Amino acid sequence: MEFSEHIKTANVEDVVLRQPLHPPSRGTLCITGHHLLFSDREEGSSRQVLLLLRNIDAIEKSVENLLGYSCVFTNAGNSQKSVENLLADSFLFANAGNSQKRISGSSGTITIKCKDLHVLQLDIPGMEQCLNIARSIETLSCLDSVSEMYPFFYRPSDANLPDQWGLSSPEKHYSQMKELHDRWRLSTVNRDYLVCPSYPPAVIVPKNIDDDMLEKVAKFRQGGRFPVLCYYHRKNGTVIMRSSQPLTGANRKRCREDEQLLQAAIEGSDKGYIIDTRSSQQALQASMTGGGFESKSCYSSWKRLHRQMERGKALQESLIKLVEACGDEYHNMDRWLSKLENSKWLSHVQTALSTAGLLAECVERDGHSVLVYGSEGKDSTLLISTLAQLIMDPYCRTLEGFLALLEREWVQAGHPFQQRCAHSAYSHARLQQESPVFLLLLDCVWQLWRQFPLALGFSEALLLRLATEAYASNYGTFLCNSHQERCVLGLKENTHCLFQALLRPRERDCYSNPLYEHTELAIWPSVHPQSLQLWRGFFLRRTPQARHLEEVQEEIRNMVIKWGKQADALSLTGLLLDMQPGVCVPIAAALGLFCRGCLSRARSLPGRSISCLPRQMSRWNSRETCSPPPPQENPRVLITGGLGQLGVGLAQLLRKQYGTENVILSDIKKPPPDVFSSGPFVYADVLDYKHLRELIVNYRVTWLIHYSALLSAVGEANVALARKINITGLHNVLDLALENCLRLFVPSTIGAFGPSSPRDPAPDLCVQRPRTIYGVSKVHGELMGEYLHHKYGLDFRCLRYPGVISVNTPPGGGTTDYAVQIFHDALSTGHHECYLRPDTRLPMMHISDCHRATVEFMQAPECQLSLRTYNIAAMSFTPEEVAQEIRKHLPHLKVTYNPDSVRQTIADSWPVRFDDSNARKDWGWAPVFGLDGLVSDMLRSIRDKRKSEGLPVS
């Protein structure tokens, strides 16, 4: 077929192009066999727009004649009557009695809606020209013959057709994993594509399963997609396999070869998991029509888990509804939110990430192999196996590794791109096999990229490029539906590979993440509703907000080039904020940017990585295992009692390091608006064991910081309640930490010492014997935590805090709270009445030192800790000494003393100083603030706070 047969009008002058975010342009429109080209002819402008016709999803035409009559026709390539005939009929009807008028005297408008959601409008002078252009676009954008598509004609000047096509192959994948060779082999049973039409010629299978057995297993699986290995987890030797559903049918047919294959896959393990991406009801219904699932009696070593994931028509309709919502410029807030919810797109994203997280947990945390399938095993199966590998494998998070993963898990594994990506969201054609599964994958990867901006080696620009290329491309990578079809068409010999092109130096620079920092840690995404966002860069890419994000990302990239590749990512981020004071918070959050103060605190920490899994702690208790360090993972932190003096500030520090969504604040009180809006907050009563357990499971918590307690003076006023919260609540937390293998932090206090304890200084290990319910409960917590650590390997950590001084939270009823109140009184009234004697010396600490100590201690490797409970110290002073230091700034301060018998008695039983030498030696603890620095900082902070609130300053 000659393309010229479909081109009646090859070019048109004086066409006006309208695009979002661009002023209208007037120029020449040309149409070729594969492209629409617009060239701006206005003086001083060199703008060109080149659009691949295959990218067009729908066209809408509006033609107006001389009398002002107009006709609008929408088409997506499947009309029964041609565009030309319909428009001509409309023209004749509108001009009855005016036959002397020429068609060319009218004008037309073509609105082009692309598969990548780009929309442009062409105002074309002359109805006949408009009709010809419209019909050409309609025909050429819907060519069915793959060999006539543009990738077979694309010949870039800077590249020849490659000798080796692609980045990965089953053979290469197998050769790179020497650890597999003892138990797994590379089979060529499908070399002629007769066993499974959608599999590549070579696949990885258990070594003791021969090819004859594989042929029998293939007949037992839908479409011949028998279980094959797709991922080997080097940390523990477990694997991920994928397949299609077994054809057990209503009669519960068996295949002993299939049973043997799955048993061979978990040789040496007590069990494996089967993750079925259908609901149990759907699986049961499938068995009535010849499909089904594995029976427990025949697969006794495998546990089946159902996670329903939508596919096919439901997913395509979800995309259509979302794009319709995003394209409506006349929404009010209620209508926008309603349409967004009704599309259910973010629910599909949440389900995909949640299921992938489950798969990764089975492999990474539980140490068991997993088989994944749905019905055909070509869509949701590939989606969650890909996401799970991104979560666990650091190589898959590099640019080259991610592209190789896509090639292995999507192109070679048989995802039918030609069918699934035939149409996008604008087409009015009847849905057949279209489904945006690959787009859903890219959206999920973007959610990971947004939550972990330093952990992925590629940028959002790569995801946007892939989203476009999947629907229409210059390259042959996403053509056809299987390896067999590509082989028949000679695709590798006649087209270029997209993935290889993206790794050329110029392209690599464009699509690399300039803030990338390699980490061996798994990245566990949050699937909480507040954690997931609409992918604005794709669905709202033609808005000013998306343009601003692109500009900021480009500025970061330019800074990397300017400062060199040795520049530290955190430093570059800080420099950006120094140079761009107008960057808004949402943009900074989206890019993982931190303020200068946060950067300095981050650099002061010995490392930003998180230590090993609690489940594995018992292996590393001895010092002999200090080198090399154990595997590590990102923390998911739950803070109980988070609205007290310490919780909010600690949450802020942790969120700056590990991401807002990874730190969940909780309490039984209603949070202030600023706290509620700053990150995840949940109601949590430490006395409600069941609810607390649900939170830990649902949020996949790995660190638990237990701040819930009644303090010393308040506890003495209500001993029964203090006993309930401080001891019963503690037991709930200990049990849950042990059950869920959490790293547990429980703060202790100066109040854990008593009158018989050494007071100057108080060592880590000594007689304690406190005289308050608060102190007794803290000693109880120290001892219980140490017992469970030595008995069961619980990763229990405890710091004895001195009196903590903070400006951000009001005093909470502690004996040392005078050291906070005195600053407020000094600046408000100039007078403070102290409830302790002027010579009562107690150890104290600035809250920022307290938070930093907690984070450093939680990050310290197990092998560095000689104790489970440490003292930490910064300074020690009396009320009179702090008053004298304040008077250096505020000479008018007057302090009177009216000792409270309860609090004074408590203070007299406490140490004068802490000995924190073990903390300094074991994990490098050192305070920053002394008394003079503390006083200066507190006065400055309180003064600024009072001024911002419109309060007088004394």
N, C-alpha and C positions, 0 to 999 in steps of 0.2 A: 504494500500500500504506500502511495506517495502522500506525504503530509500536505502537499500543496493542494490536493483535491479538496481539503476541508478549509482552505483559506481563500475566501472570495475577496476579502479586502485585507491586504497585507499591512498597510499603515494608514494612519489618519493624522492629519495636522490639526492644530488648534484644539487639542483635547485638554480638559481641565482635570487634574488629579487632586482629590481630597483625601487626606489621611489624618487620623487623630494625632494631635501634638505637632502638626506641621501646617504651615499656611498653604492655601491652594496654589497649585503650580500649573502653568500652561505650557504645553509642549507637544511632542509627537509620540503617538502610540504605534508600536509595531507588534505584530504577532507572528511567531514562528511555529514550527512543529511541536516545540516543547516549552516555549517561554512567551511571556508577555513583557514587552520592554517599553518603558516610558522614559523619554529624554526631555528634560526641561530646556526649552529653547529661549528662555528669557535671558536678556543680556546680563552677564556677570554671574550666571548660575550654571553649575555643571552637575546638577542633581540627576541621578538616574535611578530607576526602580526596575529591578529584574525579578520577575515572579515566575516560578516554575508552575506550569499549568496543572501539573499533578497535585499541587498544593491547594487547588481550588475545590472547595467543598460544596458551594452553592452560589448561584448568581441570581440577582434580582434586576429586572429591567423595567425602566419607566420611560415611555416615549410620549412626547407632546407634539401635536401638529400645529399648524399655523393658526387654527381657530381656538387654540387653548385647550382642546380636549386631550386627555391623557389616558394611557392604559398602562397598568402595572402587571407584570407577570413574573412569577417566581418559579425557578426551575432548578433541579439538582441533577439533571442528566437522565431522568427516567420518564419524561413526559411522553404521552402517546401522540401528541400533535406537536409538530416542530415549533420552535420559538418564532421562526420567520412567518409561518402561516398564521399563528395566533395574533401576532402583532400586526400583520398585514390586515387581517380581518377587522381588528379593532380600528385600524386607521381608516379603512373603507367605511365602516359604520359611522365613525365620528365625522367623516367628511362627505356624507351623502349630500348630493347637490353641489358639491364643490370639486368635481372630478378634474377640473383644469389645474388644481394645485399639484405641485410636484412633491413626491415623498422626500426628496432631498431638502426641501424647505423646512422640514421639521427637525427636532433635536431629540436626543435620547440620553438616558443615564443608566449606566450599568454599575450595580453595587456588587462587589466581589467579596465573598466571605470564605476565608481560607481555613484549612484544617488546623493550622497553628493559631487560630483565633484572630489573625490579622484581618481587618476589614478596610477596604478602600473603595472609593467611588470615582467613576470616570464619567464626565460629562462630554458626550460626543456629538459634534454638530452633524446633522443629517441622519434621518431615520434609517435610510438604507444602509449606511455605514454602520450604524449601531446594530442593526439586525445581523449584518454579516459578521461583525466582531463577536456578537453574543453567540451565534451559532457555531462559530469556530471554537470559541472557548468551551462551549457545551460539549462538543464532539471530542476535541483533543484532550480535554481534562479527564475523560472517562475511557481511555483506551484500555482494552482488556488484555491485549497481548503484552506479556512481560518483556519480550525481546524488542518491542518497539518503544519501550520507555527510555527516558533520557540517560540513565546510568550506562546503557550500552553504547551511547554516543559521546559521553563525556570524556574528554581527553585534555586534562590540564597541562599547560605548557611546562610546568616545573616538575612533572612526575611521569614516569613510564608505568605501564602495567606491571605489577609486582610479580617476581618469580614465586615468592611465598606469600600467599593471601591470608591475611588475618594475624592475630596475635597468639592464639591458643588453639590447641587441638587435643582430643583425648590422649593421643600418643605422647604429646609434649607434657600434658598434665600428669600423666602416669609416670613419665620418666623423672619428673621433678620431685616426686614423693617416694624416695627410696624406702621409707618406713612401711609402705604398703606392700612391698613385693613379697613378703613372707606369706601373706594371707589373701592377697587380691591379685588378679591378673587382668591383662588387656585382651578382650575377646573380639574377634573379627567375624562373629557369627552373622552379623548384619551387613557383610560387605556387599551383598547384592540387593540390599534393602527388602529382602523377601520376608524376613522375620518381623521387622517393624518398619513400616514406610516412613515414619517420622523421626526415627533415631539416626544418628550418624553411623558410618560403617564400623567404627570401633567404640567399645564401651568397657567400663571397668566393672568387674563382677568378682564374687568370691572365688578363690583359687580352686577349691575342690568341687565346683559346679562346672561340668563340661558343657560343650556347645549343644549336645543333644538334649540335655536337661533344659537349657535355656530356651530352645525351640518349644518345648512343652509348656514351660512357664509362660512364654509369650502368647500362646493360644489361650491361656487362662486369664490374661490381662487384656483390658479393653484396648483395641488398636495395636496390640502386640507390645505395649510399653511395659516390659518386665522391669523389676527393680534393678537399678544401676546406681553405682556410687557417684555422688556429685561433690562431696566434701569430706576431707579427712582432717580431724582436729588433732594437731600435733601434741597439744598439751596432755591429752589423756588417751589418745588412740581411738576415740569413738568416731563414728561416721554419720553422715546424712545420706540417705538414699531417696530416690524418687521413682514413681511409677504411675500407672493408672489404676483404676479400681479393679478388684478381682471379679471374675464372671461367675460368681457362685450361684446366682439365680435363686429362684424360689425353692428349688430342691436341695439347696446347700451343697452344691458340688464341691469336690475337693481336688486339689492338685498336689500330690506329695512332693513333686519337684519344687513347687513354689514354697512349700513348708520347709524343705531342706535348704533352699537358698536363703530364706530369712533366718533360719537357725544358724547357718554358716556365717551370716553377717555379724552376729553377736557372740561368736565363739569366745568363750572365756568370760562372759558376762552373764549375770543372772536374769537380765530382762532387757527389753528394748521398748520403745514407744512407737506407736503408729498414730500420726496426726492426720486425720481425715478432714478435709476442708469443706465437708458437708455436715449438716446436722444429722443426728441419729435417725430422725424421721425421714430425711431425704435419702439416707443410705438404705433404710428399710424399703422405701418405695422403689429405689433402684433395683433392689433384689427381685422385685416383682416383675421387672422388665428385662431381666437377664444380667443385671449388674450385681452389686452387693458389697460385702465386706467379709473380713476374716473372722471365722468362728473362734471363740475362746478355747474350745476343746482341742482344736487342731493347731492353734498358735498360742500355746499356754505361756510361752515366755514373752509374749508381746502384750502390752497394754494399749488399748485404743483410746484416743482422745478426739472428740469431735469439736471442731471450731467452724461454724458456718460462715462461709464467705460468698458473697454474691458474685455472679459472673454473667457473661453474655448480655442478654437484652436488659436486665435490671441495671447493670453497670453502665451500659450505653445511655439508657434513659436518665440515669443519675447525672451523667456528664451534660446531657442536653439541658436538663433543668438548671444546673449550676451555671452554665454559660449564658442561658437566658436571663438568669438573675443578675449576673455580672454585667450584662449588656444593657440592662434597663436603667436609663439615666434619670428616671422620674420616680425613683423609690422614695418613700419615707422610711424612717427607721424600722417601723413594725413590718412593713412589707418586705424590706430587704432581709431582715432576720428570718421572717417566715419562709421566704423563698430559699434562703440558704439552708435552713433546717429541712425543708421538704425535699431538697435535692439529695440529701443523705450522703453527699460525697465525703464529708469529713468523717462520717460514721464508717464508711468503707476504709478510709485511711487508718482510723483507729483500730478497726478489726484486723487489718493487715499487719500493722505494727505489733499489736498485741499477740497475734498468732506467731509472728516471727520471733517475738520475745520469748514466747513459750518454747518454741523449738530451740532457740539458743540456750535457754535455761536447762532444758533436758540434756543438752550436749555439754555445755560449759560447767554448769553447777552440779547437776546430778550425775554426770559422767556416764550417760547411756546413749546408745545409738538410736537413730530415729529414721523411720520410713514415712515419707510424705506423699500423699496423693489426694486427688479429688475425684472427678469422673474420668476425664480424658488424660489428666496429668500434664496439660499443655499451658495452663493459665495460672490459677491461684497456687498451684504446686510450685511453679517456677518463681512466682512472686515471693512467697515466704522463704523458700530456700535461699534466694538471693539476699533478702534482707537479713536473714540469720547469719549469713557469711559476712556481711558488712558489719554486723554487730560484734562478731567474735574475732575476725581475722584482720590484723593490721595491714597486711599486704593488699587486701581487697579494698581498703580505704585510700590507697594511693591512686593517682590518675591512671597509670598503666594497669594496675591490678584491677581497678573498677571496670575498665573497658574489657579486659580479658575475662572478667567475671560475666559481663553481659554477653560476650560472645559465646562463652561456654554454656551458660545457663539459659540463654534465650535463643540465640541464632542456631547453635548446634543442637540444642535440646529439642528443637522442633516447635517453637512457638509460631503459629501461623500468622505472621505479620501481614501477608497479603490480604487475608480475610479479615483480620481484626482491625486493620487500619485502612480499610477501603473508604470509609467515611468517618468524619468527626462529628462535631456537635451541631453544625448548621444544615447538614443535608436533609432534604425532605424525602429521600429515597426510603423505601421500605427496609426496615432492619432485617438483615439476614444473619451473618456471622460476625458482625462488627462488635467489638468490645474493647474499651480503653484500658486493658490490663497493664500494658507497658507504661502508659501515662500514669496510672495509679502507682506503679513502682517508682517512677521518677518523683512523684509527689511525696511518697514515703521517704525517699532518699533525701529530698529537700528538707523534710521535717527533721531528719537526723542531722543534716548539715546545719540547720538553724539552732538545734539544741546543743550541738558540739562543734562550734565554728572553728576550732583549732585541730580537730581530730581527723578531718577528711582532706585529702590532698588535692581535691578538685573544687571548682567553684560552681556557683549557681548557673553561670553562663554555660557550662558544659551540659547541665541538665536541660536547659532551655534549647540548646542546639540539638540534643538527642530527641527531645519532644517533637521538634520540627522534622528532623531527618526520618523519624519512624513513619511519618505520613507521606512525605515527599522528599526525595533526596537525589543528589547528583551521583551518589555512590550505590553500589549493589548490595551493601550489607543487609539491609532490611527488605530486600525483594524476596518473593516466593514464600512458601509455607513450610519448607523442609529442606534438609540437606540433599535429599534425592532430587527434588525439583531444581535446585541450584546446579547440581551436577549435570542433569539432562540439558539445561540451557547453556552450559559452559560459562556460568556466571563468574567463576574465579578467573577464567582466562580472558574475559571480555569486559570486566568492570573493575573499578577501583574500590579499595576497602576503606570505609569511613574511619574505622578505629586506627588504622595505620596513619591515615592523614592527620588525625587529631594529635598524634604523637610527634609530628614534625616540629622542629624547634620553634617556629613562629606560632604555630597553633598551640603547642604545649604551654607557651608563656601566657597565652590568652585564657586558657582553661585551667591553669593551676591555681591553687589557693595560696595567696601570699602569706597567710597567717598559719599555714600548716605546721604542726609540730608532731613528729612521729611518736606514737605511744603504743606499747604492747597491750594496753588495757582493753578490755571489752567496753563498748559504749552501750549502756542500757537506756533506751529512749523512754521518756515519760509518755504515757498514753492517756493521761488525765485530760478531760475535755478542755481545761484551761491551757494545756500545754500545746495543743494542736491549733494551727492557724491556716487560714486560706493561703494557698500559694499565690501571693500577689504578683510575683514576677512573671507567672504564666497566665493566670486567669484575669489579672488586672494590669497586664503589661503595657497597655496603651493609656495609662493614667499618669498624671504628673508625679504622684507618689512613687510609682515604680521607676520613673525616670530619675528621681532624686537618689533612689537606692543605687541605681546603676552608676550614677556620677560619683557617689561616695566609694563604691567598690573600685572604680577606675582610679580614683585618687590614691587609694591604698596601693594598688598595683604600681602606679607611677612612683610612689615612695619607695617601694621595694627596689625598683630599678635604680632610683637615685641613691639610695643608701647602701645598696649592695646586698648580696645574698647572705652575708654574714650577720646582717642585722637581726636582732632578736624580735620575734613576733610581738611580744608584749611591749617592747620599747616602741616599735613602729605604731602600735595602736595608741599608745600614750601620746606620741608625737602628733598623730592625726588629730586627737582631741585638743592638743595645745594649739594646733594650727587652724582648727575649725571649731571655734567656740559656738557656732550656730547649729552644729549637728544635733538633730533632735534625738530624744531618748529612744523612740521606737527604732530609728535607724541604727543607733549605737547598739541597742539590744539585739537587733537582727544580725549585726555583724560581729557580735561578741566583743564589743569595745568596753574598755574600763577607764575610769578617771585616773588622774595622776596619783592621787592618794592611794587608790586600790593597787596600782602598780607597785608602789614602794612597799606596801605591805606584802604583796605577792612575792616580790624579790627577796624579802627578808626571810621567807620560809625556806627550809632546806630543800624542798622539792615540791612539785605540784602533783605528784602521782599518789595514787592511793594503794595501800598495801593489800596483801593477799586476801583471798576469800576466807571468811570465817570457817567454812566447812573444812578447809585445808590446814587450819592453824596447828593442829596437833603434830603435823609433820615437821614444823619449823620452830618448835619450842626451844630446841637446843641451839647453842651458839655456833655449833659446827656448820649449821646450814645458812650462815649469814651471807656467804658468797657462793654462787651468784644469788641475787635477790629472788624471792618467789614471784610467781605470776601475780598480777595486780588487776584491779577493776575499779571503775568509777564508783563513788559512793552515792547511794540514795538515802538521804538523811531525814529522819523524823525526830523533831524536838518536842518533847512533852513539857508542859508548864512554860510554854514559849513566850507568854506575855509578862513574865517576871523581869527582874532586873537584867538578866543575862541573855535570855533567849532571843530577843529581837536583834540585838547587836551581833550575836554569833551567827544568826541566820543571814544577816546582811553580808558578813565576811565570807561565809561558805558559799552563798549564791554568786558572789563575784568570782569565786574561784572555780566553782563546779556547775554553774548555770542556775538560773532562778528556779526552774521546774524541778531540780534535783534536791531541793531542800524544802521540806514541808513543816511548817510551823503549826503547833496545836496548843489548845488550852480549853478550859471550860467557860471562859469569859468571852464576851463579844470584843473583837479586836477594834482598835481605832481605824478610821478610814485609810490612813496612810499605810498602816501595817497590812490591812486586808488587800490593798491594791498592789502591794510590793511583791507579792508572790503567793504560792499556795498556802492556804490556811484551812485547817479542819478542826472540828470539835472533837476532842478526845479526853475522856475521863479515865485516868489510870486505874480506877477501881472497876471499870467495865472491861473485863478481860476479853470478852467475845468481840466487842467493837474494836478494841485495840488490835486484836489479832487480824481482823478484817482489814484495818488500815495497813498493817505491815504487809499482808499478802497482796492487797490490791495495788499498793504503791511500790511493791517490790523493794522494800526497805532493806538496806545493807548496814547502815549505821543508825543506832538509836542513842540519842542524847537525852538523858532523863533528868530534867530540871524540876519536875513537880515535887514540891515539898512545902511544909509549913516551917517558917524560919523560927529562930530561937525564942524570941519574946512572945510571938504569936502562938507558938506551940505550947509554951508554958501556960498560956491562958486557956487553952483548949486541948488538953492532953489526949482525950479520946479521939478527937478528929485528927490530931497530929499522928497518933499511932496508926490510924486507919490509912491516911495518905502516905506517910513516910515509910511505913513498913509493909502493909498489905499491897499498896501500889507498887512498891519496890519488888515484891515477890512476883507480881504479875509481869513486870518488865523483865526480871531475870528469867522466868519460865519461857517467855516469848522469845527472848534473845537466844536461849539455849535451843529451843525448838526450831527456830528459823535461821540459826547459824549467823547471828548478827554480831557486829562489833559494838559493844555496849560501853557507853561512858556514863558514869554516875559520879557527880561531883561530891566531894566531902568538904570539910570545913575546919576552920580553927576551933569550932565548937565540939569537934570529936575528941578533944583533950579535956582532962579534968584536973582537979587540984593536986593530985598525986603525980601528974605528968611533969617531966622536965620542962621548964618554962623559958630558959634563955641559954641556948636555943632548944626548941623541941625537935628531936630527930624523927625520921620516917618511922622507925620501929622503936616503940617504948610502951610503958604502961599508959593507958589512956583514961579509963574510968570517968567519963563525963557525968555531969550532974543535971543535964537537961534532956527532955525527950527528943529534942532535935539532935543533940550530940549522940545519944544512945542509938537513935535510928541510923545515924551516919556510920558509927562503928559497926553496927549490925550489917549495913550495906557493904562496907569494906571487907568484912570477914566472909560474908556469903559470896561475894563476887570472887574472892580469892579461892574459896573452897570449890566453887563450880569451875573455876579455871583449872585448878590442879586435878580435880576429879574427872571432869568431862571435856576439858579443853575450851571452855567458853572464853572468848576474847574480851575479857573484862578489863576496863581501864578506869582509873580513879585519880583525881587530883584534889588535894586538900587546899581549897582556896583560903587566902586570908580575907580580911574585909575588903570588899570590892567597891570602888568609888566610880560613879558614873553620873553623867548629866542627863542622859536620855530617858531614864526611868525614875520615878519617884521612889523614895525609901520604902522598903517592903516589910518593916517590922523587925529587922535584925538589930543586934546589939551594937554593931559597928556603923549603923546608919547615920549617927551624928556627923560622921565625916563627909556625908553628902549634904545633909541639911544645913550645915554651917556655911557652905558656899552660897546657897540660895538666900539664907537670911542676911549674909553680908551684903549682897547686892540689892535686896529688897528693903529691909528695915534697918540694916546696920547693927542689929542686935541678935544674938543667939543664946538661947538657954540650953546648956548641955546637961544631959541626964547622967553623965559620968564625971568622976573626979578629974581635976585638971592634970594629974600625974598618971592617969591610966594609960599605959603603953600597950599598943596592940599592933600586930602586923597588918599592913594595908597594901593595896595594889590598884593601879589605874585599870579601868575596864578593858582598854585596848590590849594591855599586856595579858590580862586574863583570857581574853578571846584568842589572842595569838598563841598563848601557851596551850590552850585546849586543842586548837587545830594542829599545832606541831606535834603534840602528844598523840593525837589520833592518827597522824600520818607516819609516826615513827614505826619502823619495821619491828616485828615481834622479837627478832633476835637481839635487838639493842636494849630490851627492857629487862632489867634485873629484878624489878618489883612490879606489882600491879597497882600499888597506891603510892603516890609521891607527894611530898610537900613542894610547893612553889612559893617563892618569896620575892619581894621587890623592895619594901621599906618598912620601917616601924616607927611610929610616932605617938605622942600624947595629944589630947585636945589642946593643951596650952601651946605645944610646938606648932601645930597646924594653924592655930590662931595667930601666932607671931609671924608665920610665913605669909598669911593673908594680909596682915597689917602692913607688910612691905608694899602692897598694892593699894590697900584700903585702910589707911591709918585710923579711920574713925570707928572701926569694928569694935563693938563691946560684947564681951562674953561673960555670962554669969553661969554659975554651976549649981544645979539642984539635983544631986544624984538620986536616981531611981533605984530603990533597993533591989528589985528583981534584976534589972539589967546590970547594975554594978556588981552584984554577986556573980552573975554569969561571966562578966568580963574578968573578974579577979581569978576565975578558975582557968582562964585561957592562957596560952603561951604569950610571952613578950616578943619572941622572934621565932621564925622558922629556920631550920637547917634544910636547905634545898640542894645540898651538894650532889646528891645522887641524880637528881633531875638534870643538873648542869653537866654531869659527867656522862650519863647514859644517852640522853637524846638532845643535848646542846641547849638547854633552857638558859635564857638570859633576859632580864627585864630591860626595858627602855626608859621608863619613867622613874625619876627620883622625886623627893618631896617638892623641890622647887619647880620642876617641870609639871608635876601634877597640879600644883596650885595655879600656876600660870594658865595651863590648859583649861582647868575647870572654870576659872573666872572669865576667861575669854569666851568659852562656849556658852556659859549661862548668860553672860551679858548679851551676846548675839541673839540668843534664843528669846530673851525677854524683850529686846528691841523689836524682833520680828513679830512678837505677839502684842506689841503696843503697850507693854508694861513698863512702869518707871524703873529706873536703875539708880540705886542709892549712890 
